[in-house]
Amino acid sequence: MGPARFDPVSYLEANAARRPGAPAVLDSGRTITFQQLEAHVHAAASRLRLEPGQVVGVRLPNVWEYVALELAIPLAGGVVMPLPLTLGEAELAWARDRSGAFRVLGEADLASLLAEPRPDERVPHPRPDPDAVVEIALTSGTTGLPKLASLDAHLKQATFEAFTSRLEVTEDDRVLAMSPLTQGIGGMCLYCLRLGAALVMLRQPRFTSEHTLAVAATSAATLLVGVPTNVIRLLQSPALASAALGRLRATAVAGAPMPPAVAREWEERTGARVCIFYGSMDAGQLAVGSPSDPQDKRWTSVGRPHDVAELKITDEGEICMRGPTVQRRYWGEDRGPFSEDGWAHMGDLGFLDTEGFLHVSGRLKDTIIRGGTNINPYEVEDAIRSHPDVADVCVVGRPDRELGERAVAFLVARRPLEVGDLQAHLDGRGVAKYKWPEFVGLVDEIPLSGPGKVDRRALKEKAREVSLP
């Protein structure tokens, strides 16, 4: 019997029946086959003893046990709530209280839940219900405590079908998540398992370039999924030159703008085609690039919108979406991410080109207004990144009594750079003078506020402390 839509465990069982010895998860030298994973999922579901609809949090790094619990909790009739390791105690307490979580699982629970399965530990599948909420996801919460997104089986099925088809995933793939599986971007990798692809675990809770490259090489990874920051840091690593990435065919990134120069360098050095995908935890996934897209589209767009999604660009240039990949309502609330016009507003500026590719040109709230003239920081950052001594950059606005705002650049540089060096480079690139940063701050790394999201608010606060001429 084949898999049933809206029932992810049925996909696991279909793979276990057809390819029992094929690898489902590769984790630090250990291979978990589809047959073994199926047995562990049923055993864990049996041992959890959940009542229908009970919420269970899971707080683990990228390990095979997380994959098993992500499947086991809905099989047991519960709702899984991934909890990133980066959450503080106050945030954890808030999420548990807000969700009404029955329990939160961590490393201490693995020995009992995922010990050797017994043959009698089989759990009947809940009736597939496309409207049933099967996962609660924390939004990024950059302006306060996060909200809880309610992901139903229909949303997850539609996202799975759209995401994996655009990335051309097959059972021959080995998919390495560079981002945490407990966050939306890394969690996308779990969909690949339904098609029989193997998932590759990093196990270490903190991303490092050297460890990631080593795991990618030893596992013969074919697809990397993460954020642009991962790719930028991999390119900075001396280990990349000797990494055996011969099977790597594509790298999919989301969460922040991908500089075209970075995409170009990554493809030239690894041969892996860059595919950018786009959405938000609040609103859902809207578009995914494909390895077969033209090169210039892969580097400058986020692909074509999904066939099941609806897209609107407002008169102000804001991207809006609706459709089955959008959550209906936040957990515990009567409303969802929709505005009064019936659309989920993404807060991003963008446009659809004549070939149907979606381009994201900036954030509404990140625009710098200098003397009444708008400056798109992403455009300036792209130009600055072309400087050979710049590894990473973020441009933000600093309040100014006369002009309203002035641009400030924070750099991760390979050698000390001054504002004059940067302005001369931008002049040579033909960037208008009013867009030039008027201060350069050197930092060890660009701070992040979420998966791949630059913490512009922190840098704006830092910019307030600098003195401008």
N, C-alpha and C positions, 0 to 999 in steps of 0.2 A: 504494500500500500504506500502511495506517495505522501508527501507532506501536505498538511492542511493549512490553508491561509489563516492567519491570526493565531497560530499555535507554533511558536518557535521550537518547542521540544519535539514536535513531529518532524521537523527538518533534521534535527539531531538524530532521531531514531531512523529516519530514512537513510542517512549517511552511514549510520552504524550497521544497518542491514546490508547495504550495498558494498561498503568499503570498511569492514570492521577493523582492520589493522592499519588503516591510513592514519597519519598523525592529525589530531584535532588541535592540540596545543603543544608547543615546544617551549620548555621552561628550564633554563639553566642546565642543559644536558639531559633533562628528563623529557620523554615523549609520552603524552597522554593520547591514546588512540580514540577514535570515535566510539568504539565499543566500551572502552574504559570510562570515557566521559559520560556516556549514557548511563552506565551503572552508578556512577558517583552522583549524578544529578537526581536519579530516582531515590537513591539512598538518603541523600541530604533532604529531599522533599519529605520523605517518610519520617525522618528524625526531627524535623522542624515542628511538626504537629501544629500547624496554623489553622486558625479559623478563617473563613472566607473574608477577604478584604483587609486582613491585618497587615500593617506596614512594618517592614523589616529593613533597617538600615544596614549597609555593608561598607566597612571602612578598611580597605586593603590596598596595597600597591598592585602593580600589574603582575599578577601571579595566576597560575592555572586555577587555583581555588576560587578566585573571584569569578572567573568564567562559569564555573560550576554553580555557584550560588546565584548568579544573575539569572540562570535558567531554572534553578530549583525552586526559588521563592514563588514565582508565578505558577509553577507546576503544582505547588502545595496550596494554591489558592490565595497567596498573599500578593502584596505590592512591594516591589523592591525600591529602595531609596539609596542610590549610590552617594557616599559621603567622602569627599576628597580628604586626603591626609593633611592638607594645608589648613583645614578649618580650625579655628581656635575654640576654646571651651565654651565661650559665650555663644558662638555660632552653632556649635553642636547642640547645646542645650535648647537654643531657639528652634532648630530644625526638628529635634525630637518632640518638643512640645507642640509645635505648629502642625506637625504631621500626625501626631498621636501614635508614634512608632511603638510597636509592641516590644521590640528589642533592637539592639545594634550589635552586629556581628563584627568581630575583629580577629586578629591572629589567634587569640586564646581559644576561640570557638572551633578552629579548624580540625583539631585532632578528633573531636567527638563527631562532628558533622560529616567529615570527609575521610574517616577511617575506612578500612577495606569493606566494600559493599557486600551484603548478603543476598543470595538469590531471591529471598522472599520480600525484599524491599522494593516493591514496585508500586507506583502511585497512579491511580486513574487520572486521565487528563480532564481538567475542567472543560465544559462545553465551550468551544471557540465563540467568543463574543467580541465583535469588533468595537463595541462601545465600552468595554471593561477597561478601567485604568489599571495598567500593569506596572507602571513605573512612575515615581515622583523624582523630578530632577531639580536641583537647585540652580537658579539663575545666577548670573555673575555677581550681582549685588554691588556694583561699583559706586552707587550713590547711597548706600545704606545696607541694611540686612537684605539678603536675597529673598526672592519669592519662590514659591514651589510650583513648578510646571507639572501638569497632569498629562502623562503620555498614555493614550489608550492603544489598544491592539491595532486598530485601523491606522492610526498615525504611524506606528512603528512598522507595520506591513508596507504602507505606501512609501515610507522613507527607505526601508530596506530594498524594495524593488527599484526605486529610482537611483539610489546611491550606488548599488553594486552594478547595475546595468551600465551606468555612465562610466564607471571605472573599469568596466570589462572584466570583472572578477570571475575567476573560474576555480575549479577544485585543484588546479595545479599551483595556485598562488600560496605564498607564505607571507602573511600580513603582520608587520611589526608596528605596534602602536607606540609612538614616541611620547604621546600625551597620556595622562592617566585615564584608565578605563572608567573611572568614576566621574569623568567630565565628558561633556557631549562630544568633543572632537575625537578623543580616544575611543569613546564608546561606540562610535560609528564602525569600528573594526569588528565588533561582535556580529554585525550583520553578515560579514563575509563568511562566518562559520556556517551559516545556513546553506551556502552553496557548496560546502565541502572544502573550502580553503582552510589551511592551518593558521592558527594565531600564534604569534611569537611574543613571549613575555620578556620584559626587561628586568623584572623583579626588583631592582634597586629603586627605592622610592623617589630619588632625585635624578633628573636627567643629567647625564654627562656625555659629551661627544665621544670620548674614547670608548666607554662601555657600550654605547649604542652602536658604534661602528663595528666593534668586536662581535656583538650579538648578531648584527645584520649579516656579517660575513660567515660566522659559524653556522647560522641557521639557513643560509642561502635565501635570505628574504627577497621577495619579488616586489613587494609594495610597502612603502613607508607611509604612515599617516601621522600628522602632527600639526605644528604651527610654524609660521615663517621663522620665528626665533630659533626653533630647532635646526632648520636648514642653515641659517646664518651662522650658528655656532658650530655646526658640522664643517662648514666651509673654512672656518677659522682654525680647525684642528689639524695639526701636522699629521695625525694618524690617517687622515683621509687619503693622502697620497699613496699609501700602501695597503689600504683596505680592499679586500677581495669582494667587490660588489657586482660581479659579473652577471648575476641573475636578476639584479634590480631593474625592473622595467618602468616603474612609475613612483612618484612621490606626491601624495595628496595633502594639501595644507588648507587650513581655514583659521578663523579667529582673529585675524588682523590682515591688513593689506600686505600682499607679497610683492616686493619691489621687482620689477621686470629684470633689472640687472642681476639680482640674486638668482632669479629663475634661470636666466641665461647661463650664468656661471655654473650652477648646479648641473644643468643638463650637459654642458660642455665637459665637466670634470667626471661625471658619473655615467652619462648616457641614459639616465632615468628621466623620463618625461614628467614635467611638473603639471599637476592638475589642481586647480584651485576650486574649493567648494565654498558655499556661502549660505548663511542662515543665522539664526540665533536660538538660544534655548527658550526664550519667551515665545517666539513666533514660529519656529520650526525651520526646516531646510528648504531653500528655494531653488538652488542651482548647483550643478557640479560640472566641472570641466572633464573632458575625456582625453585619454592618451592619443586618440585618433584625430582630435581637433587640430586645425592648422597651428603651426608654431606660434605665430604672433597672437593668436587668440588664447593659447594656453598661458602666455606670459602676461597678457594685459587684461583678460576678462576672467569671470568666475564661471564660465561655461554658459550653456543655455538653460533657462528655467525648466524645471521638471514638467513633463506633459500634464501631470495632474494638478499642478499649481497654477494659480492665477496671479498675474503681476500687473501692477499699476505704477506709473511714474507721475507724481503730482506736478502741478505747475511750478512748484518750487524746486523740483528735481529730486524729491524724496522717493525712495523705493518703498513700495507697499506690497503686501502679499495676502492671499487667503487660499483656502483649499484643504485637502485632507492631511497635509503634513503640518498644519497649524493646530496647536492644542485648543480645545474648546473653552476651557476655563482653568484658572489657577486652583490648586488644591485648597479646599476649605473656603473658596470664594465663589460668588455667583457670576463673576465676570472673567473674561479671558483677556488676551492681549489686543483685542479689537477696539478701534476708536469708534466714535458715533457714526462714521461713514461706512462701517462694516469691514474695514480693512485693518490689518496689522501694520503699523507704521514702523519701519526698521530703524529710522534715525540716520540712515545713510543716504548720501547723494549718489546718483548713478544715471545710467542711460542704457537703452537697448540699441545696438547697432543694426544696420540694414540686414545682417545675416542672422539676427536673432540671438546674439551673444550679449550677456549682461555685463556691464562695466560698473564697478564701484569706484567713485571718484573722491570720496571723502565722507567725513561725519559732519552733520549739521552743526553740532555743538563744538567741533574742533576748529572750525574756520576762524582764522585770525583777521580781525578787522582793523586795519591800520589807516587812520585818516579817512575813513569811509570807504576804503578799497579792500576787497576780500583777498586774503592769501590762503591758498589751500596748502596746509603743511605737508601733505603727502607728496605733492608735486615737488616741493623744495627738498624734501628728504630724498626722493629718488635722484635728484640732481647731485646732492651732496654725497650719496653713496657711490657715485661714479668716481669720486676722488680715491686714488690708490691707497691712501693712508687712513681711510675711514672704514671701520669694520661695522659700525652700526650708528644710528642717529635717530633723534626725536626732536622735532621742532614744535615749540609751544609759544603761546602769546603771553607777554608780560604786560600788566596794566600800565598805562601811561597817561598822565593828566592831559597832555596836549594832543596826542594822536589816538588815544583810546587804547591801542595795544601796539606793542613792538615785538618782533620775532626774536626768539632766543633758541639756540641750538645746543643740545647736549650730545656729546660724541663719545663713542668708544673708538679710540684712535690707536693706530699702530706706532705713531710717534707724536710728540706734542704738536698741536696745531693751534694757531691763533685766529682771531676773527678775520684778520687781513688775508690769511691763506685761504680761508673758506670763501670770502667775498671775491677774491681773484679767480678762484675756480668757478664760481657761479657766473661771474662775468664772462669767462671763456665759454661757458655752456649756453650763453644767451639768455640767462634768467634775469627778468626785470629787476632793477635795483631796489624797488620798494619791497620786494619779496626777500631780500637778503637778511639773514639773521644779523643782529647787531651786538650779539654776545655769544661766545662759545664757552661752554662748560665741559670739562673732561670728566668722564665717569668710568668706573670699571665695567659696569654693565647697565643696560637700560632696564629700569624696574618694570615688573609685570604686575598686573592686578587680577589676572585670571589666565586661562589657557591661551597663551600667545598674545594677550591683550596688553599693550603698553600702558603703564600707569601714568597717563598724561596729567591726571590731577596732582599726583605727587611731584611731577616735574614742574607743573605750573606753580606750586607752592615754593619749590626751590628757586624758580625764576624770579619770584617776588623779592628774594634776598639779594639778587645781584644788582650792581650799579651799572647803569648804562651811560654812555657819553652824552 
